[in-house]
């Protein structure tokens, strides 16, 4: 196996690789609401899936379209199956690009475009790894299947649909994260708290009509707004708010519309896997409001918010704090806030937890501890964990170390990759240690030589996992 210089073999296809990646990036495969049975996530997403399937057919792989939401390319023979889980959908381009987001321009060894690193570049790296093996005529005693998803950036409907009818690989990897190897991913649960608060009163000096913050469970809210009704002394209230903003060096503002005061607060967005990287706008605004003579209903809601979540992203105040030597802490992102006077008092939480956290038991205990609060579990994706001494993991470690000359450290993350769709799966590249992670950012790019190096690693990995033993 090691007699083959995989990097040299990949070099023979670099020109084709770049051309194919440019063409794939030029398909703006962002999920659309304009869908049909033929294109459930939009025509461009379907176009990207077709591109990969047609590329594989041209190169002699067996292809299959599964419900127009996923597909696969396969080579090899035998009863065993090794999976490579990729996706061709991308997040929206956003603003502020220096390059055409769907252009695939190459400059100084980098290829720019939405999806260059997430996940079209790594997908092509894995594809060309398979192509090199096929061109070399290396015999395989197991089948190797690239599974192509089209809804990874949203709801994972693609892999859910795929595995309803298709075979589960015995092992596999997702080239959609970091090298060396991500062997553990925390469980991810979305919770909703519904508070029973005291009735409001018109006699309060300051009435909070509404309080809103957050757009998604997996993000720290970076904007909060409250609508306030005050019968008298608007000036003093607004002066207090202005001083609060100034004293704490915050980004807040207000405006008045039809006699109603609107307070706005900006925070810093961050991924829910580590809420401490952000600044929760809802907590900043709530901290001001509870110092004022607001109505008892709003005061009860906002004080609960602060008591449970201010300065605490580890669930200590909720009583669910836990840590794991391999996977780290439970994290709690207070993500969504919805309060309407006499109508709703809700908080949406995103909880990420290690494999040692007994989720069902902890949630049952939390329900009993919460007074005048109902807890709903909206979604729960259990932790994904592969034992470090699993022969599959050890094979990937050995290949990575021999191909790079660097230690194959095992990583644990709070996020989720397609690896958790497999019974035995890990995330394996394609971002090398020390490289900037530009996925989902403006001017997203891939370093071409890194993609070629990743393709070489993937090629050898496939042969090690599926090749005939000498």
C-alpha positions in Angstrom: 0.0 0.0 0.0 2.7 2.5 1.0 4.7 1.9 -2.1 2.2 4.1 -4.0 3.0 7.8 -3.8 -0.6 9.0 -3.6 0.2 12.7 -3.9 2.0 12.0 -7.2 -1.0 10.1 -8.4 -3.4 13.0 -7.5 -1.0 15.4 -9.4 -2.0 13.7 -12.7 -5.6 14.9 -12.2 -5.1 18.4 -10.7 -6.3 20.2 -13.8 -9.5 18.2 -14.1 -10.0 18.5 -10.3 -9.9 22.3 -10.5 -12.2 22.4 -13.6 -14.8 20.2 -12.0 -14.7 22.1 -8.7 -15.1 25.4 -10.5 -18.1 24.0 -12.4 -19.7 22.7 -9.2 -19.2 26.0 -7.3 -20.8 27.8 -10.2 -24.0 26.1 -9.4 -25.6 28.3 -6.7 -27.0 25.3 -4.8 -28.7 27.2 -1.9 -31.9 25.5 -0.6 -35.0 27.2 -2.0 -38.7 27.2 -1.1 -39.5 27.0 -4.8 -39.5 23.2 -4.9 -41.1 20.4 -6.8 -41.1 16.6 -6.6 -38.2 16.6 -9.1 -36.3 19.2 -7.1 -37.4 19.1 -3.4 -34.9 21.7 -2.3 -34.9 23.8 -5.5 -33.6 23.4 -9.0 -30.0 24.5 -8.3 -29.6 22.0 -5.5 -30.9 19.2 -7.8 -28.5 20.5 -10.5 -25.6 20.1 -8.1 -26.6 16.5 -7.2 -27.0 15.7 -10.9 -23.6 17.2 -11.6 -21.9 14.7 -9.2 -24.0 11.7 -10.4 -23.2 12.5 -14.1 -19.5 13.0 -13.3 -19.4 9.6 -11.7 -21.3 7.9 -14.5 -18.8 9.4 -17.0 -15.9 8.0 -15.0 -17.5 4.5 -14.7 -18.9 4.5 -11.2 -22.3 3.0 -10.4 -24.7 5.8 -9.7 -28.1 6.0 -8.0 -30.5 8.9 -7.4 -32.5 8.4 -4.2 -35.7 10.4 -4.2 -34.1 13.5 -5.8 -32.7 14.5 -2.4 -29.6 12.3 -2.3 -27.6 9.9 -4.3 -24.5 7.7 -4.4 -21.5 6.7 -6.5 -20.1 3.2 -5.9 -17.1 1.1 -6.9 -15.7 -2.2 -5.7 -17.3 -5.5 -4.9 -18.1 -7.7 -1.9 -20.6 -7.7 0.9 -18.8 -5.0 3.0 -19.5 -1.3 2.4 -17.4 1.7 3.2 -19.2 5.1 3.1 -18.0 8.6 2.4 -20.7 11.1 3.3 -20.6 14.5 1.4 -23.0 17.3 0.6 -23.4 19.7 -2.3 -25.8 22.2 -0.8 -24.4 25.5 0.5 -25.5 28.4 2.7 -26.4 31.7 1.1 -23.5 33.8 -0.2 -24.2 36.8 2.0 -22.7 40.2 1.3 -19.3 41.8 1.2 -17.4 39.4 -1.1 -14.3 40.5 -2.9 -14.8 37.6 -5.4 -17.8 36.3 -7.3 -19.4 34.0 -4.7 -20.3 31.5 -7.3 -17.4 32.1 -9.6 -14.7 29.6 -8.6 -11.9 32.1 -9.2 -8.4 31.0 -8.6 -5.8 33.3 -7.1 -2.5 32.6 -5.4 -3.2 29.0 -5.0 -6.7 29.5 -3.5 -10.0 28.8 -5.1 -12.7 31.2 -4.0 -16.5 30.5 -3.8 -19.3 29.5 -1.6 -18.8 25.9 -0.8 -15.1 25.8 -1.6 -14.5 24.3 1.9 -18.0 23.4 2.9 -18.4 21.0 1.3 -17.8 21.0 -2.5 -14.0 21.1 -2.3 -13.7 18.2 0.1 -16.4 16.3 -1.9 -14.2 16.6 -5.0 -11.2 15.6 -3.0 -12.9 12.4 -1.9 -14.2 11.9 -5.5 -10.8 12.1 -7.0 -9.4 9.8 -4.4 -11.9 7.2 -5.7 -11.1 8.0 -9.3 -7.4 7.5 -8.8 -8.0 4.1 -7.2 -10.2 3.2 -10.1 -7.7 4.4 -12.7 -4.9 2.4 -11.0 -7.0 -0.7 -11.1 -6.5 -1.5 -7.5 -8.7 -4.5 -6.5 -11.1 -3.9 -3.7 -12.7 -6.6 -1.5 -15.4 -4.2 -0.3 -17.6 -1.7 -2.0 -16.9 2.0 -1.6 -19.8 4.4 -1.8 -19.8 8.1 -1.9 -23.2 9.3 -0.5 -24.1 12.7 -1.7 -26.6 14.8 0.4 -28.4 18.0 -0.5 -29.9 19.3 2.8 -26.9 19.2 5.2 -27.0 23.0 5.8 -30.7 22.8 6.9 -32.7 19.9 8.1 -30.8 16.7 7.0 -33.9 15.5 5.2 -31.6 14.1 2.6 -29.8 11.5 4.7 -33.0 10.8 6.6 -34.6 9.9 3.3 -31.6 8.0 2.0 -31.2 5.6 4.9 -34.9 4.7 4.9 -34.2 2.6 1.8 -30.5 2.3 1.4 -27.8 0.2 3.0 -26.0 1.5 6.1 -22.2 1.3 5.6 -20.2 -0.8 8.1 -18.0 2.3 8.6 -17.3 5.6 6.9 -16.1 9.2 7.2 -17.4 12.7 6.4 -14.9 15.0 4.7 -16.7 18.0 6.1 -14.7 19.2 9.1 -11.2 19.1 10.4 -8.2 16.9 10.3 -7.0 14.8 12.0 -10.1 12.9 13.2 -13.3 14.0 15.0 -14.4 10.9 16.9 -17.0 12.5 19.2 -19.8 14.9 18.7 -22.0 16.2 21.5 -25.7 15.5 21.7 -27.8 18.5 20.5 -31.2 19.2 22.0 -33.7 22.1 21.4 -35.8 22.9 24.4 -38.7 25.3 25.0 -39.5 26.8 28.4 -43.0 28.2 28.8 -43.4 30.4 31.9 -46.6 31.1 33.9 -46.1 34.7 35.0 -48.3 36.9 37.3 -51.0 38.8 35.5 -50.0 42.2 34.2 -51.5 45.4 35.5 -52.3 48.7 33.9 -51.3 50.5 37.1 -47.6 49.8 36.6 -45.5 52.8 35.7 -43.7 51.0 32.9 -45.4 48.2 30.9 -43.4 45.8 28.7 -45.7 45.0 25.8 -43.2 42.6 24.1 -39.6 41.3 24.4 -38.1 39.5 21.4 -34.6 38.1 20.6 -33.0 35.3 18.5 -33.7 33.7 15.1 -32.2 30.2 15.4 -31.5 27.7 18.2 -28.0 27.2 17.1 -26.9 30.8 17.3 -26.3 33.3 20.2 -28.9 36.1 19.6 -27.2 39.2 18.4 -30.3 41.5 18.5 -33.0 42.1 21.0 -35.9 44.5 21.0 -38.5 45.4 23.6 -41.7 47.5 23.2 -42.5 49.7 26.2 -45.5 51.7 27.2 -45.0 54.5 29.7 -47.7 56.9 30.9 -45.3 59.5 32.3 -41.6 60.4 32.5 -40.4 59.0 29.2 -37.4 61.3 29.5 -36.1 59.8 32.7 -36.5 56.2 31.4 -34.7 56.9 28.2 -32.0 58.8 30.0 -31.4 55.8 32.2 -31.2 53.5 29.2 -28.7 55.8 27.4 -26.5 55.9 30.6 -26.7 52.1 30.9 -25.5 51.7 27.3 -22.7 54.2 27.8 -21.5 52.9 31.2 -21.4 49.3 29.9 -20.0 50.2 26.4 -22.9 48.5 24.6 -24.5 49.0 21.2 -28.0 50.0 22.0 -30.6 52.5 20.7 -34.3 53.4 20.9 -37.1 55.0 18.9 -40.7 56.0 19.5 -43.5 55.1 17.3 -47.2 56.0 18.0 -46.4 56.6 21.6 -44.7 53.2 22.1 -41.0 53.1 23.0 -38.8 50.5 21.3 -35.5 49.6 22.9 -33.0 47.8 20.7 -29.8 46.1 21.8 -27.1 44.5 19.7 -24.8 41.7 20.9 -22.3 39.4 19.1 -23.5 36.3 17.3 -21.7 33.0 17.7 -22.3 29.3 17.1 -24.2 27.6 19.9 -21.5 25.0 20.3 -19.6 27.7 22.4 -22.0 30.5 23.5 -19.1 32.2 25.4 -17.7 33.3 22.0 -20.7 35.6 21.6 -22.5 38.3 23.6 -26.2 37.6 24.2 -28.2 40.7 23.3 -31.3 39.4 25.2 -29.5 39.2 28.5 -28.0 42.7 28.0 -31.4 44.2 27.4 -33.1 42.2 30.2 -30.4 43.4 32.7 -31.5 47.0 32.1 -35.2 46.5 32.2 -35.3 44.7 35.6 -33.7 47.8 37.2 -36.7 49.9 36.2 -40.3 49.9 37.6 -41.7 47.5 35.0 -44.9 45.6 35.4 -44.8 42.4 37.5 -45.5 40.0 34.6 -42.5 41.2 32.6 -40.4 41.5 35.7 -41.0 37.9 36.6 -40.1 36.7 33.1 -37.0 38.8 32.7 -35.8 38.1 36.2 -36.1 34.4 35.5 -34.1 34.9 32.3 -31.3 36.6 34.2 -31.4 34.2 37.2 -31.0 31.2 34.9 -28.7 32.4 32.1 -26.8 35.5 33.0 -23.1 34.6 33.1 -23.9 30.9 32.8 -23.6 28.9 29.6 -22.9 25.6 31.4 -26.3 25.0 33.0 -25.2 25.5 36.6 -28.3 27.6 37.5 -30.6 25.1 35.8 -28.9 22.3 37.7 -27.8 20.3 34.6 -24.0 21.2 34.7 -21.8 18.3 33.8 -18.5 17.7 32.2 -16.8 14.7 30.5 -13.1 14.1 30.2 -13.2 13.4 26.5 -16.1 15.6 25.3 -16.1 18.5 27.7 -19.0 20.5 29.3 -22.7 20.6 28.8 -23.4 24.0 27.1 -26.6 25.9 27.2 -27.4 28.6 24.6 -30.3 30.8 25.6 -31.3 31.3 22.0 -34.9 32.5 21.5 -37.0 34.8 23.6 -40.6 35.5 23.0 -42.7 37.6 25.4 -46.0 39.2 24.7 -48.0 40.7 27.5 -50.8 38.3 28.7 -50.1 36.0 25.7 -46.7 34.3 25.8 -43.5 34.0 27.9 -41.2 31.6 26.2 -37.4 30.8 26.1 -35.8 28.6 23.5 -32.6 26.7 24.6 -30.0 24.8 22.6 -28.3 22.3 24.9 -25.2 20.3 23.8 -24.1 17.5 26.0 -21.5 14.7 26.2 -22.1 11.0 25.9 -21.9 10.6 29.7 -24.8 13.0 30.3 -27.9 11.0 31.1 -30.2 13.3 29.0 -33.6 11.7 29.8 -33.0 11.5 33.5 -31.6 15.1 33.7 -34.6 16.5 31.8 -37.0 14.7 34.1 -35.3 16.1 37.1 -35.2 19.6 35.6 -39.0 19.5 34.9 -39.5 18.8 38.6 -37.2 21.6 39.7 -38.8 24.3 37.6 -41.7 26.0 39.3 -44.4 27.6 37.1 -42.5 26.6 34.1 -43.3 23.8 31.5 -40.4 22.2 29.6 -40.9 20.9 26.1 -38.2 18.9 24.3 -38.6 19.9 20.6 -35.7 17.9 19.2 -32.9 15.7 20.5 -30.0 14.3 18.4 -28.1 11.9 20.6 -24.3 12.2 21.0 -22.1 10.5 18.4 -19.1 8.7 19.8 -16.7 6.1 18.4 -14.3 4.4 20.8 -10.7 5.6 20.3 -9.4 2.1 20.0 -11.9 1.1 17.3 -9.9 -0.6 14.5 -11.5 1.8 12.0 -10.3 4.9 13.9 -6.8 3.3 14.4 -6.6 2.8 10.6 -7.4 6.5 9.9 -4.9 7.5 12.5 -2.1 5.4 11.0 -2.8 6.6 7.5 -2.9 10.3 8.5 0.3 10.1 10.5 2.2 8.2 7.8 1.0 10.5 5.0 1.6 13.8 6.9 4.3 12.9 9.4 2.2 14.5 12.2 0.3 13.1 15.1 -3.3 12.1 14.5 -5.0 13.7 17.5 -8.5 12.7 18.2 -10.9 15.6 18.5 -14.3 16.2 20.1 -16.7 18.9 19.0 -19.9 20.5 20.0 -21.2 20.7 16.5 -22.7 18.1 14.3 -21.5 16.5 11.0 -22.9 13.9 8.7 -20.7 11.4 10.6 -23.5 11.0 13.1 -25.7 9.7 10.4 -23.5 6.6 10.4 -23.4 3.9 13.0 -19.6 3.8 12.8 -18.4 7.1 11.4 -16.1 10.0 12.0 -15.4 13.4 10.5 -12.1 13.3 8.7 -10.8 16.5 7.2 -10.5 18.3 4.9 -9.3 21.4 6.9 -5.7 20.9 8.1 -4.6 22.0 11.6 -3.6 25.7 11.6 -5.6 26.7 8.6 -8.2 29.4 8.8 -11.8 28.1 8.9 -13.6 30.3 6.4 -16.7 28.1 5.9 -19.9 30.2 5.8 -17.9 33.4 5.7 -17.5 35.9 2.9 -14.6 35.1 0.5 -14.8 31.5 1.4 -11.8 29.7 -0.2 -10.0 26.4 -0.3 -6.2 26.1 -0.6 -5.9 23.9 -3.7 -2.7 22.1 -2.5 -4.5 21.2 0.7 -7.4 19.7 -1.2 -4.9 17.7 -3.3 -3.2 16.5 -0.1 -6.5 15.6 1.4 -7.4 13.6 -1.8 -4.1 11.6 -1.4 -5.0 10.9 2.3 -8.5 9.8 1.3 -7.2 7.5 -1.5 -4.9 5.7 0.8 -7.5 5.5 3.5 -10.0 3.9 1.1 -7.5 1.3 0.0 -6.6 0.5 3.6 -10.2 0.1 4.5 -11.5 -1.7 1.4 -8.5 -3.0 -0.5 -7.7 -6.7 -0.8 -5.2 -7.8 1.9 -1.9 -9.0 0.6 
